[in-house]
């Protein structure tokens, strides 16, 4: 079990880049599993995670995203979920600024994997510039190919979560027109992301149609 002093030293080592990616991944997995089992505080785990604000490894970010999603998923309080958003925005800020939306020649393979993950986290935390860009790209698109394949899920789901009847109709039309099974799954995920009761019911009713 990690005590507060031990965690502080580990956090400083992570932030200073003195721990390898594999060990950074293992440390995060250990502390969050310990928190889930009740052997340490979730607050301690989140404080350690703050040391990862310069993290640039896509595999480590997979663990970060999974644990943040798990924590938000068990919160039976919408106000508490909202209170997590500034924390997530701060955590993703450095990589969001580094990667942006568009692929570059200098991107590594891992940058390509990391970009949609960081954008999805930033969007889920209502980062204003990410929300605005997702809306701009969705409004401008005429067909799925207008948006890079790895960014479609972020664009679709962000617009669905914040969208209306018009957004639903546009997504449903694209679902009907595409012949790609992968694209249909991506759009179907977005179609179940609306908040309005009537749109939720409409999405559920589509399950029983051809």
C-alpha positions in Angstrom: 0.0 0.0 0.0 1.3 3.5 -0.9 1.4 6.1 1.9 1.1 9.8 1.2 4.8 10.4 1.4 5.6 7.6 -1.0 3.0 8.8 -3.5 4.3 12.3 -3.4 7.8 11.1 -4.2 6.5 8.8 -7.0 4.5 11.7 -8.4 7.6 13.9 -8.4 9.6 11.2 -10.2 6.8 10.8 -12.8 6.6 14.5 -13.4 10.4 14.8 -13.8 10.4 12.0 -16.4 12.5 9.6 -14.2 10.1 6.7 -14.6 9.7 4.6 -17.7 6.4 4.4 -19.6 5.9 0.8 -18.5 6.4 1.7 -14.9 4.2 4.8 -15.2 1.5 2.6 -16.6 1.9 0.0 -13.8 1.9 2.6 -11.1 -1.4 4.1 -12.3 -3.0 0.7 -12.6 -1.8 -0.2 -9.0 -3.1 2.9 -7.4 -6.5 2.9 -9.0 -7.0 -0.8 -8.4 -6.1 -0.1 -4.7 -8.6 2.7 -4.6 -11.3 0.5 -6.1 -10.6 -2.1 -3.4 -10.7 0.5 -0.7 -7.0 0.2 0.3 -6.4 3.9 -0.5 -8.4 7.0 -1.2 -9.5 7.8 -4.7 -8.4 11.4 -3.9 -4.9 10.1 -3.4 -5.1 8.3 -6.8 -6.3 11.5 -8.5 -3.6 13.6 -6.8 -1.0 11.2 -8.2 -2.6 11.4 -11.6 -2.0 15.2 -11.6 1.7 14.3 -12.0 0.9 12.9 -15.5 -0.1 16.2 -16.9 3.0 16.1 -19.3 2.3 12.5 -20.3 2.7 11.8 -24.0 2.5 8.0 -24.2 -0.6 6.7 -25.8 -0.7 3.5 -23.9 -0.4 5.3 -20.6 -3.2 7.6 -21.7 -5.4 4.6 -22.3 -5.1 3.7 -18.6 -5.7 7.4 -17.7 -8.9 7.6 -19.8 -10.2 4.2 -18.6 -9.8 5.1 -14.9 -11.3 8.5 -15.3 -14.3 7.0 -17.1 -14.6 4.4 -14.3 -14.6 7.0 -11.6 -17.2 9.2 -13.4 -19.3 6.1 -14.1 -19.7 5.2 -10.4 -20.5 8.8 -9.4 -24.2 8.8 -8.5 -24.3 12.6 -8.6 -24.3 14.8 -11.7 -22.9 17.8 -9.8 -19.9 15.6 -8.8 -19.4 14.6 -12.4 -19.4 18.2 -13.4 -16.9 19.0 -10.7 -14.4 16.6 -12.4 -14.4 18.5 -15.7 -11.9 21.3 -14.8 -9.6 18.5 -13.5 -9.8 16.6 -16.8 -9.3 19.8 -18.8 -6.2 20.6 -16.9 -4.8 17.1 -17.3 -5.4 17.0 -21.1 -4.2 20.6 -21.7 -0.6 20.0 -22.7 -1.3 17.2 -25.1 -4.3 19.0 -26.6 -2.1 22.0 -27.4 0.7 19.7 -28.8 -1.5 17.5 -31.0 -4.4 19.7 -32.0 -7.1 18.3 -34.4 -5.2 17.7 -37.6 -2.5 15.2 -38.5 1.0 16.5 -39.3 4.0 14.9 -41.1 5.9 15.0 -37.8 3.3 12.8 -36.0 4.5 9.5 -34.7 2.3 6.4 -34.9 1.5 7.0 -31.2 0.6 10.6 -31.8 -2.0 9.4 -34.3 -3.4 7.0 -31.7 -3.3 9.6 -28.9 -5.0 12.5 -30.7 -8.6 11.2 -30.7 -8.2 10.0 -27.2 -7.1 13.3 -25.8 -9.8 15.1 -27.9 -12.5 12.8 -26.6 -11.4 13.5 -23.0 -11.3 17.2 -23.6 -14.7 17.1 -25.2 -16.2 15.1 -22.4 -14.9 17.8 -20.0 -16.6 20.5 -22.1 -13.3 22.2 -23.2 -14.7 25.3 -25.0 -12.4 25.3 -28.0 -12.8 21.6 -28.5 -16.6 21.8 -28.4 -16.6 24.7 -30.8 -14.4 22.9 -33.3 -16.4 19.7 -33.1 -19.6 21.7 -33.9 -17.9 23.5 -36.8 -16.7 20.3 -38.3 -20.1 18.6 -37.9 -22.0 21.5 -39.4 -19.7 21.7 -42.4 -19.6 18.0 -43.2 -21.8 16.7 -46.0 -20.6 13.0 -45.7 -18.5 11.0 -43.3 -15.5 11.2 -45.5 -15.3 15.0 -44.8 -13.9 14.1 -41.4 -10.8 12.0 -40.7 -11.9 8.5 -39.7 -10.2 8.6 -36.3 -11.9 11.9 -35.4 -15.5 10.9 -36.4 -16.4 9.4 -33.1 -15.3 12.6 -31.2 -17.2 14.8 -33.6 -20.4 12.7 -33.8 -20.7 12.0 -30.0 -19.9 15.5 -28.9 -22.5 17.0 -31.2 -25.0 14.3 -30.2 -24.5 14.9 -26.5 -25.1 18.7 -27.0 -27.4 18.4 -30.0 -31.0 18.5 -30.9 -33.5 17.0 -33.3 -31.6 18.4 -36.3 -28.4 16.7 -35.1 -30.2 13.4 -34.7 -31.8 13.6 -38.2 -28.4 14.3 -39.8 -26.7 11.4 -38.0 -29.6 9.0 -38.8 -29.5 10.0 -42.5 -25.7 9.3 -42.6 -26.4 5.9 -40.9 -28.9 5.0 -43.6 -26.6 6.1 -46.4 -23.3 4.5 -45.5 -22.5 0.9 -46.4 -19.6 0.7 -43.9 -20.5 -1.5 -40.9 -17.7 0.2 -38.9 -19.1 3.6 -39.7 -22.6 2.5 -38.8 -21.4 1.4 -35.3 -19.7 4.8 -34.8 -22.9 6.6 -35.8 -25.1 4.3 -33.7 -23.0 5.1 -30.7 -23.7 8.8 -31.3 -27.4 8.2 -31.8 -27.6 6.9 -28.3 -25.7 9.8 -26.8 -28.6 12.4 -26.8 -30.0 13.7 -23.5 -33.6 14.6 -24.6 -36.1 11.9 -23.5 -37.9 12.0 -26.9 -34.6 11.4 -28.8 -33.6 8.7 -26.4 -36.9 6.9 -27.0 -36.6 7.4 -30.8 -33.1 5.8 -30.7 -34.3 2.9 -28.7 -37.3 2.3 -31.0 -34.9 2.1 -34.0 -33.6 -1.1 -32.5 -36.8 -2.9 -33.5 -36.9 -1.6 -37.1 -35.2 -2.9 -40.2 
